[in-house]
């Protein structure tokens, strides 16, 4: 099973393995304070795509398509997460405020489709 969660939410036993999937470290969180099994920067959207999207809901559909295409071109970034989620629960952690329009949603859909 794969799920997503804001990095600012407390860790839970149901989280399974927890991976930060942002390219940048989240604000106001000390590295020592975050319960993580890994930080997978490479699976995050490219800097160019992230800056273009800028969390603009009007660009959501196009962002979704562009990010799916980026992920398809770099299986070495997402295959480890896909393998882990076949064995148990994986929680993808993200820092965005917008809980409806963020890259973790797209990444979760992508991984579920594999």
CNS distance restraints for C-alpha pairs under 8 A (distance, minus, plus):
assign (resid   1 and name CA) (resid  85 and name CA) 5.62 0.50 0.50
assign (resid   1 and name CA) (resid  86 and name CA) 7.05 0.50 0.50
assign (resid   1 and name CA) (resid  88 and name CA) 6.04 0.50 0.50
assign (resid   1 and name CA) (resid  89 and name CA) 4.64 0.50 0.50
assign (resid   1 and name CA) (resid  90 and name CA) 6.33 0.50 0.50
assign (resid   2 and name CA) (resid  85 and name CA) 6.02 0.50 0.50
assign (resid   2 and name CA) (resid  89 and name CA) 5.67 0.50 0.50
assign (resid   2 and name CA) (resid  90 and name CA) 4.83 0.50 0.50
assign (resid   2 and name CA) (resid  91 and name CA) 5.91 0.50 0.50
assign (resid   2 and name CA) (resid  92 and name CA) 7.52 0.50 0.50
assign (resid   2 and name CA) (resid 108 and name CA) 6.77 0.50 0.50
assign (resid   2 and name CA) (resid 112 and name CA) 7.56 0.50 0.50
assign (resid   3 and name CA) (resid  15 and name CA) 7.97 0.50 0.50
assign (resid   3 and name CA) (resid  89 and name CA) 7.66 0.50 0.50
assign (resid   3 and name CA) (resid  90 and name CA) 6.31 0.50 0.50
assign (resid   3 and name CA) (resid  91 and name CA) 4.86 0.50 0.50
assign (resid   3 and name CA) (resid  92 and name CA) 6.19 0.50 0.50
assign (resid   3 and name CA) (resid 108 and name CA) 6.85 0.50 0.50
assign (resid   4 and name CA) (resid  91 and name CA) 5.24 0.50 0.50
assign (resid   4 and name CA) (resid  92 and name CA) 4.62 0.50 0.50
assign (resid   4 and name CA) (resid  93 and name CA) 5.91 0.50 0.50
assign (resid   4 and name CA) (resid  94 and name CA) 7.58 0.50 0.50
assign (resid   4 and name CA) (resid 104 and name CA) 6.55 0.50 0.50
assign (resid   4 and name CA) (resid 105 and name CA) 7.14 0.50 0.50
assign (resid   4 and name CA) (resid 108 and name CA) 7.25 0.50 0.50
assign (resid   5 and name CA) (resid   9 and name CA) 7.01 0.50 0.50
assign (resid   5 and name CA) (resid  91 and name CA) 6.66 0.50 0.50
assign (resid   5 and name CA) (resid  92 and name CA) 6.25 0.50 0.50
assign (resid   5 and name CA) (resid  93 and name CA) 5.11 0.50 0.50
assign (resid   5 and name CA) (resid  94 and name CA) 6.53 0.50 0.50
assign (resid   6 and name CA) (resid  93 and name CA) 5.52 0.50 0.50
assign (resid   6 and name CA) (resid  94 and name CA) 5.09 0.50 0.50
assign (resid   6 and name CA) (resid  95 and name CA) 5.67 0.50 0.50
assign (resid   6 and name CA) (resid  96 and name CA) 7.30 0.50 0.50
assign (resid   6 and name CA) (resid  99 and name CA) 7.94 0.50 0.50
assign (resid   7 and name CA) (resid  20 and name CA) 7.65 0.50 0.50
assign (resid   7 and name CA) (resid  26 and name CA) 7.63 0.50 0.50
assign (resid   7 and name CA) (resid  93 and name CA) 5.09 0.50 0.50
assign (resid   7 and name CA) (resid  94 and name CA) 5.37 0.50 0.50
assign (resid   7 and name CA) (resid  95 and name CA) 5.46 0.50 0.50
assign (resid   8 and name CA) (resid  95 and name CA) 7.22 0.50 0.50
assign (resid  11 and name CA) (resid  15 and name CA) 6.86 0.50 0.50
assign (resid  11 and name CA) (resid  35 and name CA) 6.88 0.50 0.50
assign (resid  14 and name CA) (resid  89 and name CA) 7.59 0.50 0.50
assign (resid  15 and name CA) (resid  89 and name CA) 6.47 0.50 0.50
assign (resid  15 and name CA) (resid  90 and name CA) 6.43 0.50 0.50
assign (resid  15 and name CA) (resid  91 and name CA) 5.46 0.50 0.50
assign (resid  16 and name CA) (resid  88 and name CA) 6.92 0.50 0.50
assign (resid  16 and name CA) (resid  89 and name CA) 4.67 0.50 0.50
assign (resid  16 and name CA) (resid  90 and name CA) 5.34 0.50 0.50
assign (resid  16 and name CA) (resid  91 and name CA) 6.56 0.50 0.50
assign (resid  17 and name CA) (resid  36 and name CA) 7.48 0.50 0.50
assign (resid  17 and name CA) (resid  37 and name CA) 5.92 0.50 0.50
assign (resid  17 and name CA) (resid  89 and name CA) 6.36 0.50 0.50
assign (resid  17 and name CA) (resid  90 and name CA) 4.82 0.50 0.50
assign (resid  17 and name CA) (resid  91 and name CA) 6.10 0.50 0.50
assign (resid  18 and name CA) (resid  35 and name CA) 7.36 0.50 0.50
assign (resid  18 and name CA) (resid  36 and name CA) 5.14 0.50 0.50
assign (resid  18 and name CA) (resid  37 and name CA) 5.28 0.50 0.50
assign (resid  18 and name CA) (resid  38 and name CA) 6.87 0.50 0.50
assign (resid  18 and name CA) (resid  90 and name CA) 5.94 0.50 0.50
assign (resid  18 and name CA) (resid  91 and name CA) 4.79 0.50 0.50
assign (resid  18 and name CA) (resid  92 and name CA) 6.12 0.50 0.50
assign (resid  18 and name CA) (resid  93 and name CA) 6.86 0.50 0.50
assign (resid  19 and name CA) (resid  36 and name CA) 5.83 0.50 0.50
assign (resid  19 and name CA) (resid  37 and name CA) 5.73 0.50 0.50
assign (resid  19 and name CA) (resid  38 and name CA) 4.86 0.50 0.50
assign (resid  19 and name CA) (resid  39 and name CA) 5.46 0.50 0.50
assign (resid  19 and name CA) (resid  40 and name CA) 6.68 0.50 0.50
assign (resid  19 and name CA) (resid  90 and name CA) 7.52 0.50 0.50
assign (resid  19 and name CA) (resid  91 and name CA) 6.30 0.50 0.50
assign (resid  19 and name CA) (resid  92 and name CA) 5.18 0.50 0.50
assign (resid  19 and name CA) (resid  93 and name CA) 5.82 0.50 0.50
assign (resid  20 and name CA) (resid  36 and name CA) 7.13 0.50 0.50
assign (resid  20 and name CA) (resid  38 and name CA) 6.45 0.50 0.50
assign (resid  20 and name CA) (resid  39 and name CA) 4.64 0.50 0.50
assign (resid  20 and name CA) (resid  40 and name CA) 6.08 0.50 0.50
assign (resid  20 and name CA) (resid  41 and name CA) 7.65 0.50 0.50
assign (resid  20 and name CA) (resid  92 and name CA) 5.98 0.50 0.50
assign (resid  20 and name CA) (resid  93 and name CA) 4.58 0.50 0.50
assign (resid  20 and name CA) (resid  94 and name CA) 6.19 0.50 0.50
assign (resid  21 and name CA) (resid  39 and name CA) 6.24 0.50 0.50
assign (resid  21 and name CA) (resid  40 and name CA) 5.20 0.50 0.50
assign (resid  21 and name CA) (resid  41 and name CA) 5.76 0.50 0.50
assign (resid  21 and name CA) (resid  42 and name CA) 8.00 0.50 0.50
assign (resid  21 and name CA) (resid  43 and name CA) 6.36 0.50 0.50
assign (resid  21 and name CA) (resid  44 and name CA) 5.68 0.50 0.50
assign (resid  21 and name CA) (resid  92 and name CA) 6.21 0.50 0.50
assign (resid  21 and name CA) (resid  93 and name CA) 5.95 0.50 0.50
assign (resid  21 and name CA) (resid  94 and name CA) 6.04 0.50 0.50
assign (resid  21 and name CA) (resid 104 and name CA) 7.21 0.50 0.50
assign (resid  22 and name CA) (resid  26 and name CA) 7.82 0.50 0.50
assign (resid  22 and name CA) (resid  39 and name CA) 7.84 0.50 0.50
assign (resid  22 and name CA) (resid  40 and name CA) 7.32 0.50 0.50
assign (resid  22 and name CA) (resid  41 and name CA) 5.73 0.50 0.50
assign (resid  22 and name CA) (resid  43 and name CA) 7.92 0.50 0.50
assign (resid  22 and name CA) (resid  44 and name CA) 5.43 0.50 0.50
assign (resid  22 and name CA) (resid  93 and name CA) 7.67 0.50 0.50
assign (resid  22 and name CA) (resid  94 and name CA) 5.84 0.50 0.50
assign (resid  22 and name CA) (resid  95 and name CA) 7.12 0.50 0.50
assign (resid  23 and name CA) (resid  40 and name CA) 7.75 0.50 0.50
assign (resid  23 and name CA) (resid  41 and name CA) 4.48 0.50 0.50
assign (resid  23 and name CA) (resid  42 and name CA) 7.10 0.50 0.50
assign (resid  23 and name CA) (resid  44 and name CA) 5.55 0.50 0.50
assign (resid  23 and name CA) (resid  45 and name CA) 7.56 0.50 0.50
assign (resid  24 and name CA) (resid  41 and name CA) 7.54 0.50 0.50
assign (resid  26 and name CA) (resid  94 and name CA) 7.98 0.50 0.50
assign (resid  26 and name CA) (resid  95 and name CA) 5.60 0.50 0.50
assign (resid  27 and name CA) (resid  95 and name CA) 7.95 0.50 0.50
assign (resid  29 and name CA) (resid  33 and name CA) 6.78 0.50 0.50
assign (resid  29 and name CA) (resid  34 and name CA) 7.20 0.50 0.50
assign (resid  30 and name CA) (resid  34 and name CA) 6.87 0.50 0.50
assign (resid  40 and name CA) (resid  44 and name CA) 7.48 0.50 0.50
assign (resid  40 and name CA) (resid  77 and name CA) 7.58 0.50 0.50
assign (resid  42 and name CA) (resid  77 and name CA) 5.58 0.50 0.50
assign (resid  43 and name CA) (resid  71 and name CA) 7.17 0.50 0.50
assign (resid  43 and name CA) (resid  77 and name CA) 5.06 0.50 0.50
assign (resid  43 and name CA) (resid  78 and name CA) 5.90 0.50 0.50
assign (resid  44 and name CA) (resid 103 and name CA) 7.34 0.50 0.50
assign (resid  45 and name CA) (resid  49 and name CA) 6.04 0.50 0.50
assign (resid  45 and name CA) (resid  50 and name CA) 5.80 0.50 0.50
assign (resid  45 and name CA) (resid  67 and name CA) 6.22 0.50 0.50
assign (resid  45 and name CA) (resid  70 and name CA) 7.35 0.50 0.50
assign (resid  45 and name CA) (resid 103 and name CA) 7.17 0.50 0.50
assign (resid  46 and name CA) (resid  50 and name CA) 6.06 0.50 0.50
assign (resid  46 and name CA) (resid  70 and name CA) 7.97 0.50 0.50
assign (resid  47 and name CA) (resid  51 and name CA) 6.04 0.50 0.50
assign (resid  48 and name CA) (resid  52 and name CA) 6.10 0.50 0.50
assign (resid  49 and name CA) (resid  53 and name CA) 6.07 0.50 0.50
assign (resid  49 and name CA) (resid  63 and name CA) 7.54 0.50 0.50
assign (resid  49 and name CA) (resid  66 and name CA) 7.80 0.50 0.50
assign (resid  49 and name CA) (resid  67 and name CA) 7.63 0.50 0.50
assign (resid  50 and name CA) (resid  54 and name CA) 6.10 0.50 0.50
assign (resid  53 and name CA) (resid  59 and name CA) 6.16 0.50 0.50
assign (resid  53 and name CA) (resid  60 and name CA) 7.43 0.50 0.50
assign (resid  53 and name CA) (resid  63 and name CA) 6.29 0.50 0.50
assign (resid  55 and name CA) (resid  59 and name CA) 7.90 0.50 0.50
assign (resid  55 and name CA) (resid  60 and name CA) 7.82 0.50 0.50
assign (resid  55 and name CA) (resid  98 and name CA) 7.46 0.50 0.50
assign (resid  55 and name CA) (resid 101 and name CA) 6.75 0.50 0.50
assign (resid  55 and name CA) (resid 102 and name CA) 6.96 0.50 0.50
assign (resid  56 and name CA) (resid  60 and name CA) 6.69 0.50 0.50
assign (resid  57 and name CA) (resid 101 and name CA) 6.45 0.50 0.50
assign (resid  59 and name CA) (resid  63 and name CA) 5.92 0.50 0.50
assign (resid  60 and name CA) (resid  64 and name CA) 6.01 0.50 0.50
assign (resid  60 and name CA) (resid 101 and name CA) 6.57 0.50 0.50
assign (resid  61 and name CA) (resid  65 and name CA) 6.50 0.50 0.50
assign (resid  62 and name CA) (resid  66 and name CA) 6.14 0.50 0.50
assign (resid  63 and name CA) (resid  67 and name CA) 5.90 0.50 0.50
assign (resid  64 and name CA) (resid  68 and name CA) 6.16 0.50 0.50
assign (resid  64 and name CA) (resid 103 and name CA) 7.87 0.50 0.50
assign (resid  64 and name CA) (resid 106 and name CA) 6.20 0.50 0.50
assign (resid  65 and name CA) (resid  69 and name CA) 6.28 0.50 0.50
assign (resid  66 and name CA) (resid  70 and name CA) 6.28 0.50 0.50
assign (resid  67 and name CA) (resid  71 and name CA) 6.15 0.50 0.50
assign (resid  67 and name CA) (resid 103 and name CA) 7.83 0.50 0.50
assign (resid  67 and name CA) (resid 106 and name CA) 7.45 0.50 0.50
assign (resid  68 and name CA) (resid  72 and name CA) 6.18 0.50 0.50
assign (resid  68 and name CA) (resid 106 and name CA) 7.26 0.50 0.50
assign (resid  68 and name CA) (resid 107 and name CA) 7.73 0.50 0.50
assign (resid  68 and name CA) (resid 110 and name CA) 6.74 0.50 0.50
assign (resid  69 and name CA) (resid  73 and name CA) 6.48 0.50 0.50
assign (resid  70 and name CA) (resid  74 and name CA) 6.71 0.50 0.50
assign (resid  71 and name CA) (resid  75 and name CA) 6.60 0.50 0.50
assign (resid  71 and name CA) (resid  77 and name CA) 7.81 0.50 0.50
assign (resid  71 and name CA) (resid  78 and name CA) 7.36 0.50 0.50
assign (resid  71 and name CA) (resid 110 and name CA) 7.95 0.50 0.50
assign (resid  74 and name CA) (resid  78 and name CA) 7.36 0.50 0.50
assign (resid  75 and name CA) (resid  79 and name CA) 5.55 0.50 0.50
assign (resid  76 and name CA) (resid  80 and name CA) 7.37 0.50 0.50
assign (resid  78 and name CA) (resid  82 and name CA) 6.34 0.50 0.50
assign (resid  78 and name CA) (resid 111 and name CA) 7.59 0.50 0.50
assign (resid  79 and name CA) (resid  83 and name CA) 6.14 0.50 0.50
assign (resid  80 and name CA) (resid  84 and name CA) 6.27 0.50 0.50
assign (resid  81 and name CA) (resid  85 and name CA) 6.15 0.50 0.50
assign (resid  81 and name CA) (resid  90 and name CA) 7.72 0.50 0.50
assign (resid  81 and name CA) (resid 111 and name CA) 7.91 0.50 0.50
assign (resid  82 and name CA) (resid  86 and name CA) 6.44 0.50 0.50
assign (resid  82 and name CA) (resid 111 and name CA) 5.99 0.50 0.50
assign (resid  82 and name CA) (resid 114 and name CA) 7.47 0.50 0.50
assign (resid  83 and name CA) (resid  87 and name CA) 6.93 0.50 0.50
assign (resid  84 and name CA) (resid  88 and name CA) 6.53 0.50 0.50
assign (resid  84 and name CA) (resid  89 and name CA) 7.80 0.50 0.50
assign (resid  84 and name CA) (resid  90 and name CA) 7.04 0.50 0.50
assign (resid  85 and name CA) (resid  89 and name CA) 5.59 0.50 0.50
assign (resid  85 and name CA) (resid  90 and name CA) 5.42 0.50 0.50
assign (resid  92 and name CA) (resid 104 and name CA) 6.71 0.50 0.50
assign (resid  92 and name CA) (resid 108 and name CA) 7.77 0.50 0.50
assign (resid  93 and name CA) (resid 104 and name CA) 7.43 0.50 0.50
assign (resid  94 and name CA) (resid 104 and name CA) 6.35 0.50 0.50
assign (resid  96 and name CA) (resid 102 and name CA) 6.50 0.50 0.50
assign (resid  98 and name CA) (resid 102 and name CA) 6.38 0.50 0.50
assign (resid 100 and name CA) (resid 105 and name CA) 7.63 0.50 0.50
assign (resid 101 and name CA) (resid 105 and name CA) 7.30 0.50 0.50
assign (resid 102 and name CA) (resid 106 and name CA) 7.21 0.50 0.50
assign (resid 103 and name CA) (resid 107 and name CA) 6.10 0.50 0.50
assign (resid 104 and name CA) (resid 108 and name CA) 5.98 0.50 0.50
assign (resid 105 and name CA) (resid 109 and name CA) 6.33 0.50 0.50
assign (resid 106 and name CA) (resid 110 and name CA) 6.09 0.50 0.50
assign (resid 107 and name CA) (resid 111 and name CA) 6.11 0.50 0.50
assign (resid 108 and name CA) (resid 112 and name CA) 6.11 0.50 0.50
assign (resid 109 and name CA) (resid 113 and name CA) 6.22 0.50 0.50
assign (resid 110 and name CA) (resid 114 and name CA) 6.70 0.50 0.50
